[in-house]
């Protein structure tokens, strides 16, 4: 590839002389020793809000909702992978490992119930989320 050439003429930027002069000026003024920031409690409270947008709280709530939904979806995915493993290869495990797998699935089912409640009743964005259907739960099918 060919490099793009810059047009000749005044390029802008700082010359070494200008950079040196500015450095000396800053060393003489030592502005970093004079800037203290807000001193009063009211000033500190006001300056703490400088970087916030007008919709800061709304964005924060949306982020929290999305985190709940994402956590719920990750938990769903992990539950399905674990359940799939149990149905395909669980019978090949030793009895102790099968018991541990059952305990893990029970734990995940309880966590899914909690997360589902948080998504359904704690989120306004959850109207577009299809919650985990109960027919995939192990207790929906009889053993056999």
C-alpha positions as a LaTeX table, in Angstrom:
\begin{tabular}{lrrr}
\hline
Residue & $x$ (\AA) & $y$ (\AA) & $z$ (\AA) \\
\hline
Unk1 & 0.00 & 0.00 & 0.00 \\
Unk2 & 1.15 & 3.48 & $-0.74$ \\
Unk3 & 1.30 & 5.95 & 2.11 \\
Unk4 & $-0.90$ & 9.01 & 1.85 \\
Unk5 & 1.23 & 12.14 & 1.68 \\
Unk6 & 0.29 & 15.15 & 3.75 \\
Unk7 & $-0.05$ & 18.44 & 1.90 \\
Unk8 & 2.95 & 20.72 & 2.13 \\
Unk9 & 2.74 & 24.06 & 3.79 \\
Unk10 & 1.73 & 25.01 & 7.30 \\
Unk11 & 1.10 & 21.73 & 9.11 \\
Unk12 & 0.03 & 23.05 & 12.52 \\
Unk13 & 1.15 & 21.50 & 15.76 \\
Unk14 & 3.72 & 22.79 & 18.16 \\
Unk15 & 7.27 & 23.57 & 17.23 \\
Unk16 & 10.00 & 22.45 & 19.65 \\
Unk17 & 10.55 & 26.11 & 20.63 \\
Unk18 & 6.87 & 26.63 & 21.41 \\
Unk19 & 6.75 & 23.37 & 23.39 \\
Unk20 & 9.79 & 24.45 & 25.46 \\
Unk21 & 8.31 & 27.90 & 26.11 \\
Unk22 & 5.01 & 26.36 & 27.27 \\
Unk23 & 6.86 & 23.92 & 29.53 \\
Unk24 & 8.78 & 26.76 & 31.18 \\
Unk25 & 5.58 & 28.76 & 31.61 \\
Unk26 & 3.84 & 25.84 & 33.34 \\
Unk27 & 6.88 & 25.20 & 35.57 \\
Unk28 & 6.84 & 28.86 & 36.63 \\
Unk29 & 3.10 & 28.97 & 37.34 \\
Unk30 & 2.86 & 25.55 & 39.04 \\
Unk31 & $-0.89$ & 25.46 & 38.60 \\
Unk32 & $-1.10$ & 21.94 & 40.04 \\
Unk33 & $-0.30$ & 23.38 & 43.47 \\
Unk34 & $-3.12$ & 25.92 & 43.33 \\
Unk35 & $-6.03$ & 23.84 & 42.06 \\
Unk36 & $-7.89$ & 22.48 & 45.06 \\
Unk37 & $-11.30$ & 21.60 & 43.68 \\
Unk38 & $-14.45$ & 22.16 & 45.69 \\
Unk39 & $-13.95$ & 22.87 & 49.38 \\
Unk40 & $-17.45$ & 22.95 & 50.82 \\
Unk41 & $-19.81$ & 20.01 & 51.18 \\
Unk42 & $-22.27$ & 21.68 & 48.80 \\
Unk43 & $-19.52$ & 22.28 & 46.24 \\
Unk44 & $-18.36$ & 18.68 & 46.47 \\
Unk45 & $-21.92$ & 17.44 & 46.03 \\
Unk46 & $-22.42$ & 19.68 & 43.01 \\
Unk47 & $-19.13$ & 18.73 & 41.37 \\
Unk48 & $-19.79$ & 15.01 & 41.87 \\
Unk49 & $-22.66$ & 15.34 & 39.40 \\
Unk50 & $-20.61$ & 17.01 & 36.66 \\
Unk51 & $-20.20$ & 13.93 & 34.47 \\
Unk52 & $-23.81$ & 12.75 & 34.80 \\
Unk53 & $-26.20$ & 13.15 & 31.92 \\
Unk54 & $-29.78$ & 14.24 & 32.32 \\
Unk55 & $-30.92$ & 10.63 & 31.88 \\
Unk56 & $-28.24$ & 9.16 & 34.18 \\
Unk57 & $-30.70$ & 7.48 & 36.56 \\
Unk58 & $-32.78$ & 6.04 & 33.72 \\
Unk59 & $-29.67$ & 4.57 & 32.10 \\
Unk60 & $-28.56$ & 3.15 & 35.43 \\
Unk61 & $-31.93$ & 1.46 & 35.93 \\
Unk62 & $-31.86$ & 0.07 & 32.39 \\
Unk63 & $-28.36$ & $-1.30$ & 32.96 \\
Unk64 & $-29.53$ & $-3.01$ & 36.16 \\
Unk65 & $-32.51$ & $-4.52$ & 34.31 \\
Unk66 & $-30.33$ & $-5.74$ & 31.47 \\
Unk67 & $-27.94$ & $-7.28$ & 33.99 \\
Unk68 & $-30.84$ & $-9.16$ & 35.61 \\
Unk69 & $-32.08$ & $-10.37$ & 32.23 \\
Unk70 & $-28.59$ & $-11.38$ & 31.11 \\
Unk71 & $-28.03$ & $-13.27$ & 34.34 \\
Unk72 & $-31.33$ & $-15.06$ & 33.89 \\
Unk73 & $-30.48$ & $-16.05$ & 30.32 \\
Unk74 & $-27.03$ & $-17.30$ & 31.34 \\
Unk75 & $-28.58$ & $-19.35$ & 34.12 \\
Unk76 & $-31.09$ & $-20.78$ & 31.62 \\
Unk77 & $-28.30$ & $-21.73$ & 29.27 \\
Unk78 & $-26.26$ & $-23.41$ & 31.99 \\
Unk79 & $-29.34$ & $-25.27$ & 33.26 \\
Unk80 & $-30.13$ & $-26.56$ & 29.78 \\
Unk81 & $-26.55$ & $-27.71$ & 29.21 \\
Unk82 & $-26.50$ & $-29.51$ & 32.56 \\
Unk83 & $-29.90$ & $-31.08$ & 31.95 \\
Unk84 & $-28.85$ & $-32.13$ & 28.47 \\
Unk85 & $-25.72$ & $-33.75$ & 29.87 \\
Unk86 & $-27.75$ & $-35.58$ & 32.49 \\
Unk87 & $-30.23$ & $-36.94$ & 29.98 \\
Unk88 & $-27.55$ & $-38.04$ & 27.50 \\
Unk89 & $-24.73$ & $-39.28$ & 29.71 \\
Unk90 & $-25.91$ & $-39.09$ & 33.31 \\
Unk91 & $-26.54$ & $-42.82$ & 33.52 \\
Unk92 & $-22.84$ & $-43.46$ & 32.80 \\
Unk93 & $-21.74$ & $-41.56$ & 35.93 \\
Unk94 & $-21.07$ & $-43.25$ & 39.25 \\
Unk95 & $-23.93$ & $-43.06$ & 41.77 \\
Unk96 & $-22.25$ & $-40.33$ & 43.84 \\
Unk97 & $-21.73$ & $-38.15$ & 40.76 \\
Unk98 & $-25.37$ & $-38.69$ & 39.75 \\
Unk99 & $-26.49$ & $-37.47$ & 43.18 \\
Unk100 & $-24.27$ & $-34.40$ & 42.88 \\
Unk101 & $-25.66$ & $-33.69$ & 39.43 \\
Unk102 & $-29.22$ & $-33.98$ & 40.78 \\
Unk103 & $-28.37$ & $-31.56$ & 43.59 \\
Unk104 & $-26.88$ & $-29.13$ & 41.10 \\
Unk105 & $-29.98$ & $-29.31$ & 38.91 \\
Unk106 & $-32.25$ & $-28.74$ & 41.92 \\
Unk107 & $-30.14$ & $-25.75$ & 42.92 \\
Unk108 & $-30.28$ & $-24.36$ & 39.39 \\
Unk109 & $-34.06$ & $-24.81$ & 39.28 \\
Unk110 & $-34.41$ & $-22.80$ & 42.50 \\
Unk111 & $-32.09$ & $-20.11$ & 41.14 \\
Unk112 & $-34.09$ & $-19.99$ & 37.91 \\
Unk113 & $-37.28$ & $-19.46$ & 39.90 \\
Unk114 & $-35.70$ & $-16.55$ & 41.78 \\
Unk115 & $-34.25$ & $-15.04$ & 38.61 \\
Unk116 & $-37.54$ & $-15.49$ & 36.76 \\
Unk117 & $-39.35$ & $-13.62$ & 39.50 \\
Unk118 & $-36.80$ & $-10.80$ & 39.33 \\
Unk119 & $-37.16$ & $-10.59$ & 35.56 \\
Unk120 & $-40.95$ & $-10.71$ & 35.58 \\
Unk121 & $-41.64$ & $-8.34$ & 38.42 \\
Unk122 & $-38.48$ & $-6.28$ & 38.72 \\
Unk123 & $-37.99$ & $-5.20$ & 35.10 \\
Unk124 & $-39.87$ & $-2.94$ & 32.74 \\
Unk125 & $-37.90$ & $-4.25$ & 29.76 \\
Unk126 & $-39.01$ & $-7.81$ & 30.47 \\
Unk127 & $-42.17$ & $-7.53$ & 28.37 \\
Unk128 & $-40.21$ & $-8.85$ & 25.39 \\
Unk129 & $-38.58$ & $-11.73$ & 27.29 \\
Unk130 & $-40.04$ & $-15.20$ & 27.14 \\
Unk131 & $-39.50$ & $-16.71$ & 30.56 \\
Unk132 & $-38.19$ & $-20.22$ & 31.00 \\
Unk133 & $-41.13$ & $-22.58$ & 30.42 \\
Unk134 & $-41.90$ & $-25.04$ & 33.19 \\
Unk135 & $-42.31$ & $-27.92$ & 30.76 \\
Unk136 & $-38.52$ & $-28.16$ & 30.48 \\
Unk137 & $-38.16$ & $-28.72$ & 34.20 \\
Unk138 & $-37.30$ & $-32.26$ & 35.23 \\
Unk139 & $-40.18$ & $-32.56$ & 37.67 \\
Unk140 & $-42.62$ & $-32.06$ & 34.78 \\
Unk141 & $-41.82$ & $-35.51$ & 33.38 \\
Unk142 & $-42.43$ & $-38.71$ & 35.31 \\
Unk143 & $-39.44$ & $-40.97$ & 35.88 \\
Unk144 & $-39.16$ & $-43.88$ & 33.55 \\
\hline
\end{tabular}
